[in-house]
Amino acid sequence: MSLIDPLSVPQLAARYPRAPGRVRHTLTGHRLLGYDALAEAARAMPPAHVETRVGNAVDGEGFRKVEGAAPPDETIAAGGTLPQWTMLRYIEQLPAYRALLMELLGELAPVIGPATGAPRDVKGFIFISGPGTHTPFHFDAEYNILFQIAGDKIFAAYPPAPPFLDLAQREAYHRAGENMLDWTPDFAAAGEQHLLGPGDALFVPHAAPHWVRAGDQPSVSLSVTWQCRTSRAVADALRLNPLLRRVGLPPFDPARRRSAPWVRAAAGRVGHRVGLL
């Protein structure tokens, strides 16, 4: 039995890689994605890769870790009913989950491969969100498909360009890993909002800003992310920008140029190796 509904694959092909695209899946009820299995996964992972954050943050500053709470595996096993957000980061380090991620991407290879090449740096994240949990406005410099397993959530995606995401914010991510973004009420009506229920999945373009809110029931989602040769080149070119400014040359801006910055990327890798960046 396919994990991805074959009838929805052509719909994704019409959107990938530039625009959000929906597909249907059959992961609901999968043995690795129930609460008991996820609690066991949490116990098997390094503690630093299992984190719990508050569920009512309105911005990145307020999206703080919960200290002194019950162990994450216990709250997961209880069904994720607390008003908080728990993430299993880098779930691919567990072999069974790694196999699941690769099986999913294998079924999407006819869409991904021709457009962006074979996926690289595949990573997996599982989110267990209490009712009403809000993930503030942020972006991830990777391609992403979010599979909704239990409960429902609203996922609002925005273009990876000003005013939602500017060059300074992109550079900050590749310099220090900072991915939270400033939110203004004017943005509310501009996002492409998707209501996701069990069996729904949403492709999110590379670096597309977004916010997420869980519905009235506990939510479980699986996020599969990856890079491609071009996205790696973009990252290398962005790291070169500070040096270019110092010598009076214009920086690379992905929002202004869609073609891959191969020469700048190569220079950025060399600069990093010799300690200039």
C-alpha positions as a Markdown table, in Angstrom:
| # | Residue | x | y | z |
|---|---|---|---|---|
| 1 | Met | 0.0 | 0.0 | 0.0 |
| 2 | Ser | 1.3 | 3.4 | -1.0 |
| 3 | Leu | 2.1 | 6.0 | 1.8 |
| 4 | Ile | 1.3 | 8.8 | -0.7 |
| 5 | Asp | -2.0 | 8.8 | -2.6 |
| 6 | Pro | -0.8 | 8.4 | -6.2 |
| 7 | Leu | -3.7 | 10.5 | -7.4 |
| 8 | Ser | -2.5 | 13.6 | -5.5 |
| 9 | Val | 1.1 | 13.4 | -6.8 |
| 10 | Pro | 0.3 | 15.2 | -10.1 |
| 11 | Gln | -1.2 | 18.0 | -8.1 |
| 12 | Leu | 2.0 | 18.5 | -6.2 |
| 13 | Ala | 4.0 | 18.4 | -9.5 |
| 14 | Ala | 2.0 | 21.4 | -10.7 |
| 15 | Arg | 3.2 | 23.4 | -7.6 |
| 16 | Tyr | 6.7 | 22.1 | -6.7 |
| 17 | Pro | 9.1 | 23.7 | -5.9 |
| 18 | Arg | 7.9 | 27.3 | -6.0 |
| 19 | Ala | 4.4 | 27.2 | -4.3 |
| 20 | Pro | 2.8 | 25.3 | -1.4 |
| 21 | Gly | 1.1 | 22.1 | -2.6 |
| 22 | Arg | -1.2 | 19.6 | -1.0 |
| 23 | Val | -1.1 | 15.8 | -1.2 |
| 24 | Arg | -3.0 | 13.0 | 0.6 |
| 25 | His | -1.3 | 10.3 | 2.6 |
| 26 | Thr | -2.1 | 7.0 | 4.5 |
| 27 | Leu | 0.1 | 7.5 | 7.6 |
| 28 | Thr | -2.8 | 7.9 | 10.0 |
| 29 | Gly | -2.6 | 5.0 | 12.3 |
| 30 | His | 1.0 | 4.1 | 11.3 |
| 31 | Arg | 2.7 | 2.0 | 14.0 |
| 32 | Leu | 5.6 | 4.5 | 14.4 |
| 33 | Leu | 3.3 | 7.6 | 14.8 |
| 34 | Gly | 1.0 | 6.7 | 17.6 |
| 35 | Tyr | 1.5 | 8.2 | 21.1 |
| 36 | Asp | 3.0 | 5.1 | 22.6 |
| 37 | Ala | 5.6 | 4.7 | 19.8 |
| 38 | Leu | 6.4 | 8.4 | 19.9 |
| 39 | Ala | 7.0 | 8.3 | 23.7 |
| 40 | Glu | 9.3 | 5.3 | 23.1 |
| 41 | Ala | 11.1 | 7.3 | 20.4 |
| 42 | Ala | 11.5 | 10.3 | 22.8 |
| 43 | Arg | 13.2 | 7.9 | 25.4 |
| 44 | Ala | 15.5 | 6.6 | 22.7 |
| 45 | Met | 16.7 | 10.0 | 21.5 |
| 46 | Pro | 19.3 | 12.3 | 23.0 |
| 47 | Pro | 17.6 | 14.7 | 25.5 |
| 48 | Ala | 18.9 | 17.7 | 23.6 |
| 49 | His | 16.8 | 16.5 | 20.6 |
| 50 | Val | 13.5 | 16.4 | 22.5 |
| 51 | Glu | 12.3 | 19.8 | 23.4 |
| 52 | Thr | 9.1 | 21.3 | 24.9 |
| 53 | Arg | 8.0 | 24.9 | 24.4 |
| 54 | Val | 5.1 | 27.0 | 25.5 |
| 55 | Gly | 1.9 | 26.7 | 23.5 |
| 56 | Asn | 0.7 | 30.3 | 23.5 |
| 57 | Ala | 3.7 | 32.3 | 22.3 |
| 58 | Val | 2.8 | 35.2 | 20.0 |
| 59 | Asp | 6.3 | 35.8 | 18.7 |
| 60 | Gly | 9.8 | 34.2 | 18.6 |
| 61 | Glu | 10.9 | 35.9 | 21.9 |
| 62 | Gly | 8.0 | 34.3 | 23.8 |
| 63 | Phe | 8.5 | 30.9 | 22.2 |
| 64 | Arg | 10.5 | 29.7 | 25.2 |
| 65 | Lys | 11.3 | 26.2 | 26.4 |
| 66 | Val | 9.2 | 24.8 | 29.2 |
| 67 | Glu | 11.5 | 24.2 | 32.3 |
| 68 | Gly | 10.7 | 21.8 | 35.1 |
| 69 | Ala | 7.8 | 20.2 | 33.3 |
| 70 | Ala | 7.0 | 16.5 | 33.3 |
| 71 | Pro | 9.3 | 14.3 | 31.2 |
| 72 | Pro | 8.4 | 14.7 | 27.5 |
| 73 | Asp | 7.9 | 11.0 | 27.0 |
| 74 | Glu | 5.3 | 11.0 | 29.8 |
| 75 | Thr | 3.3 | 13.9 | 28.3 |
| 76 | Ile | 3.5 | 12.3 | 24.9 |
| 77 | Ala | 2.2 | 9.0 | 26.2 |
| 78 | Ala | -0.6 | 10.8 | 27.9 |
| 79 | Gly | -1.9 | 12.0 | 24.5 |
| 80 | Gly | -0.4 | 15.4 | 24.1 |
| 81 | Thr | -3.3 | 17.1 | 25.9 |
| 82 | Leu | -1.2 | 19.8 | 27.7 |
| 83 | Pro | -1.2 | 23.3 | 26.2 |
| 84 | Gln | 2.4 | 23.0 | 25.0 |
| 85 | Trp | 4.5 | 22.0 | 21.9 |
| 86 | Thr | 6.9 | 19.1 | 21.9 |
| 87 | Met | 9.3 | 18.3 | 19.1 |
| 88 | Leu | 11.3 | 15.2 | 18.4 |
| 89 | Arg | 14.2 | 16.7 | 16.4 |
| 90 | Tyr | 16.2 | 14.6 | 13.9 |
| 91 | Ile | 14.0 | 11.6 | 14.1 |
| 92 | Glu | 16.0 | 10.1 | 11.3 |
| 93 | Gln | 18.7 | 9.0 | 13.8 |
| 94 | Leu | 16.3 | 6.2 | 14.7 |
| 95 | Pro | 16.6 | 3.5 | 11.9 |
| 96 | Ala | 12.9 | 2.7 | 11.6 |
| 97 | Tyr | 12.0 | 6.4 | 11.2 |
| 98 | Arg | 14.8 | 7.0 | 8.8 |
| 99 | Ala | 13.4 | 4.2 | 6.7 |
| 100 | Leu | 9.9 | 5.8 | 6.8 |
| 101 | Leu | 11.3 | 9.2 | 5.7 |
| 102 | Met | 13.1 | 7.6 | 2.7 |
| 103 | Glu | 10.1 | 5.6 | 1.7 |
| 104 | Leu | 8.0 | 8.8 | 1.7 |
| 105 | Leu | 10.5 | 10.7 | -0.4 |
| 106 | Gly | 10.9 | 7.7 | -2.7 |
| 107 | Glu | 7.2 | 7.8 | -3.6 |
| 108 | Leu | 7.6 | 11.6 | -4.3 |
| 109 | Ala | 10.8 | 11.1 | -6.4 |
| 110 | Pro | 8.9 | 11.6 | -9.7 |
| 111 | Val | 8.1 | 15.1 | -8.6 |
| 112 | Ile | 11.2 | 16.1 | -6.7 |
| 113 | Gly | 13.9 | 14.6 | -8.9 |
| 114 | Pro | 13.1 | 16.3 | -12.2 |
| 115 | Ala | 12.7 | 19.7 | -10.5 |
| 116 | Thr | 15.4 | 19.9 | -7.9 |
| 117 | Gly | 17.4 | 16.7 | -8.1 |
| 118 | Ala | 17.7 | 13.9 | -5.5 |
| 119 | Pro | 17.0 | 15.1 | -1.9 |
| 120 | Arg | 20.1 | 15.7 | 0.3 |
| 121 | Asp | 20.5 | 16.2 | 4.0 |
| 122 | Val | 17.1 | 14.5 | 4.8 |
| 123 | Lys | 15.9 | 15.2 | 8.3 |
| 124 | Gly | 12.7 | 14.4 | 10.2 |
| 125 | Phe | 10.8 | 16.3 | 12.9 |
| 126 | Ile | 7.7 | 15.2 | 14.8 |
| 127 | Phe | 5.5 | 17.7 | 16.5 |
| 128 | Ile | 3.1 | 16.8 | 19.3 |
| 129 | Ser | 1.0 | 19.9 | 19.9 |
| 130 | Gly | -1.6 | 20.5 | 22.6 |
| 131 | Pro | -5.0 | 22.1 | 21.7 |
| 132 | Gly | -4.7 | 25.6 | 20.3 |
| 133 | Thr | -0.9 | 25.6 | 20.3 |
| 134 | His | 0.6 | 28.4 | 18.2 |
| 135 | Thr | 4.0 | 28.2 | 16.5 |
| 136 | Pro | 5.0 | 31.8 | 15.8 |
| 137 | Phe | 6.0 | 33.3 | 12.4 |
| 138 | His | 9.4 | 31.8 | 11.2 |
| 139 | Phe | 11.1 | 30.2 | 8.3 |
| 140 | Asp | 13.2 | 27.2 | 7.6 |
| 141 | Ala | 16.0 | 27.2 | 4.9 |
| 142 | Glu | 15.0 | 23.8 | 3.5 |
| 143 | Tyr | 12.3 | 22.1 | 1.6 |
| 144 | Asn | 9.6 | 20.6 | 3.8 |
| 145 | Ile | 6.5 | 18.4 | 3.6 |
| 146 | Leu | 4.3 | 18.4 | 6.7 |
| 147 | Phe | 2.2 | 15.3 | 7.2 |
| 148 | Gln | -0.8 | 15.7 | 9.5 |
| 149 | Ile | -1.3 | 12.5 | 11.5 |
| 150 | Ala | -3.8 | 13.4 | 14.3 |
| 151 | Gly | -5.9 | 16.4 | 15.1 |
| 152 | Asp | -5.9 | 19.4 | 12.7 |
| 153 | Lys | -4.0 | 22.6 | 12.3 |
| 154 | Ile | -4.0 | 25.7 | 10.2 |
| 155 | Phe | -0.7 | 26.2 | 8.3 |
| 156 | Ala | -0.3 | 29.7 | 6.8 |
| 157 | Ala | 2.5 | 30.0 | 4.2 |
| 158 | Tyr | 4.0 | 33.2 | 2.8 |
| 159 | Pro | 6.4 | 34.0 | -0.1 |
| 160 | Pro | 10.1 | 34.0 | 0.8 |
| 161 | Ala | 10.5 | 37.6 | 0.0 |
| 162 | Pro | 10.0 | 41.1 | 1.5 |
| 163 | Pro | 8.2 | 42.2 | 3.5 |
| 164 | Phe | 7.8 | 38.7 | 5.1 |
| 165 | Leu | 11.5 | 37.7 | 4.7 |
| 166 | Asp | 14.4 | 40.1 | 3.9 |
| 167 | Leu | 18.0 | 39.5 | 3.0 |
| 168 | Ala | 19.3 | 40.4 | 6.5 |
| 169 | Gln | 17.1 | 37.7 | 8.0 |
| 170 | Arg | 18.3 | 35.1 | 5.5 |
| 171 | Glu | 21.9 | 36.0 | 6.3 |
| 172 | Ala | 21.2 | 35.8 | 10.1 |
| 173 | Tyr | 19.9 | 32.3 | 9.7 |
| 174 | His | 23.0 | 31.1 | 7.9 |
| 175 | Arg | 25.3 | 32.9 | 10.3 |
| 176 | Ala | 23.7 | 32.0 | 13.6 |
| 177 | Gly | 20.7 | 29.8 | 12.9 |
| 178 | Glu | 18.1 | 32.4 | 13.8 |
| 179 | Asn | 14.8 | 31.7 | 12.0 |
| 180 | Met | 12.2 | 33.6 | 14.0 |
| 181 | Leu | 10.6 | 36.5 | 12.1 |
| 182 | Asp | 8.9 | 39.7 | 13.1 |
| 183 | Trp | 5.1 | 39.7 | 12.8 |
| 184 | Thr | 2.8 | 42.6 | 12.0 |
| 185 | Pro | -1.0 | 42.5 | 11.9 |
| 186 | Asp | -0.8 | 43.6 | 8.2 |
| 187 | Phe | 0.5 | 40.1 | 7.4 |
| 188 | Ala | -2.6 | 38.3 | 8.6 |
| 189 | Ala | -4.5 | 38.5 | 5.3 |
| 190 | Ala | -1.5 | 37.8 | 3.1 |
| 191 | Gly | -0.7 | 34.2 | 3.9 |
| 192 | Glu | -2.0 | 31.2 | 2.0 |
| 193 | Gln | -3.8 | 29.3 | 4.8 |
| 194 | His | -4.3 | 25.6 | 4.7 |
| 195 | Leu | -6.5 | 23.6 | 7.0 |
| 196 | Leu | -4.8 | 20.2 | 7.5 |
| 197 | Gly | -6.6 | 17.2 | 9.0 |
| 198 | Pro | -5.4 | 13.6 | 9.3 |
| 199 | Gly | -4.4 | 12.3 | 5.9 |
| 200 | Asp | -3.5 | 15.8 | 4.6 |
| 201 | Ala | 0.1 | 16.9 | 3.8 |
| 202 | Leu | 1.5 | 20.2 | 2.7 |
| 203 | Phe | 4.6 | 20.9 | 0.7 |
| 204 | Val | 6.3 | 24.1 | 1.9 |
| 205 | Pro | 8.8 | 25.8 | -0.5 |
| 206 | His | 12.4 | 26.5 | 0.5 |
| 207 | Ala | 12.6 | 29.3 | 3.1 |
| 208 | Ala | 8.9 | 30.1 | 2.9 |
| 209 | Pro | 7.8 | 32.0 | 6.1 |
| 210 | His | 4.9 | 30.4 | 8.0 |
| 211 | Trp | 3.0 | 30.2 | 11.2 |
| 212 | Val | 1.0 | 27.2 | 12.5 |
| 213 | Arg | -1.9 | 26.8 | 14.9 |
| 214 | Ala | -3.3 | 23.5 | 16.2 |
| 215 | Gly | -7.1 | 23.0 | 16.5 |
| 216 | Asp | -9.3 | 22.0 | 19.4 |
| 217 | Gln | -7.7 | 18.5 | 19.7 |
| 218 | Pro | -4.1 | 17.3 | 20.3 |
| 219 | Ser | -2.2 | 17.3 | 17.1 |
| 220 | Val | 0.6 | 15.1 | 15.7 |
| 221 | Ser | 2.5 | 16.1 | 12.6 |
| 222 | Leu | 5.6 | 14.6 | 10.8 |
| 223 | Ser | 7.8 | 17.1 | 9.0 |
| 224 | Val | 10.2 | 15.7 | 6.4 |
| 225 | Thr | 12.9 | 18.2 | 5.2 |
| 226 | Trp | 15.7 | 18.1 | 2.7 |
| 227 | Gln | 18.1 | 20.2 | 0.7 |
| 228 | Cys | 19.1 | 20.1 | -3.0 |
| 229 | Arg | 22.2 | 21.2 | -4.9 |
| 230 | Thr | 20.8 | 24.6 | -5.6 |
| 231 | Ser | 19.6 | 25.3 | -2.0 |
| 232 | Arg | 23.1 | 24.4 | -0.8 |
| 233 | Ala | 24.6 | 26.9 | -3.3 |
| 234 | Val | 22.2 | 29.6 | -2.0 |
| 235 | Ala | 23.4 | 29.0 | 1.6 |
| 236 | Asp | 27.0 | 29.2 | 0.5 |
| 237 | Ala | 26.4 | 32.4 | -1.5 |
| 238 | Leu | 24.6 | 34.0 | 1.4 |
| 239 | Arg | 27.5 | 33.3 | 3.8 |
| 240 | Leu | 29.8 | 35.2 | 1.3 |
| 241 | Asn | 27.7 | 38.4 | 1.4 |
| 242 | Pro | 29.4 | 40.1 | 4.4 |
| 243 | Leu | 32.8 | 39.8 | 2.6 |
| 244 | Leu | 31.3 | 41.1 | -0.6 |
| 245 | Arg | 30.0 | 44.2 | 1.2 |
| 246 | Arg | 33.4 | 44.9 | 2.8 |
| 247 | Val | 35.1 | 45.0 | -0.7 |
| 248 | Gly | 32.3 | 47.1 | -2.2 |
| 249 | Leu | 30.5 | 44.4 | -4.3 |
| 250 | Pro | 26.7 | 43.8 | -4.3 |
| 251 | Pro | 25.5 | 40.9 | -2.1 |
| 252 | Phe | 23.5 | 38.0 | -3.5 |
| 253 | Asp | 19.8 | 38.1 | -2.8 |
| 254 | Pro | 17.7 | 35.0 | -3.5 |
| 255 | Ala | 14.5 | 37.1 | -3.7 |
| 256 | Arg | 15.9 | 39.0 | -6.7 |
| 257 | Arg | 17.7 | 36.2 | -8.5 |
| 258 | Arg | 16.3 | 32.8 | -9.0 |
| 259 | Ser | 19.2 | 31.3 | -10.9 |
| 260 | Ala | 21.7 | 29.3 | -8.9 |
| 261 | Pro | 24.7 | 31.4 | -7.7 |
| 262 | Trp | 27.3 | 28.8 | -8.6 |
| 263 | Val | 30.3 | 31.1 | -8.7 |
| 264 | Arg | 29.5 | 32.9 | -5.5 |
| 265 | Ala | 28.7 | 29.6 | -3.8 |
| 266 | Ala | 32.1 | 28.2 | -4.8 |
| 267 | Ala | 33.8 | 31.4 | -3.5 |
| 268 | Gly | 31.8 | 31.1 | -0.2 |
| 269 | Arg | 33.0 | 27.5 | 0.3 |
| 270 | Val | 36.6 | 28.5 | -0.3 |
| 271 | Gly | 36.3 | 31.5 | 2.0 |
| 272 | His | 34.9 | 29.3 | 4.8 |
| 273 | Arg | 37.7 | 26.8 | 4.4 |
| 274 | Val | 40.4 | 29.4 | 4.7 |
| 275 | Gly | 38.8 | 31.3 | 7.6 |
| 276 | Leu | 37.7 | 34.4 | 5.8 |
| 277 | Leu | 34.0 | 33.8 | 6.6 |
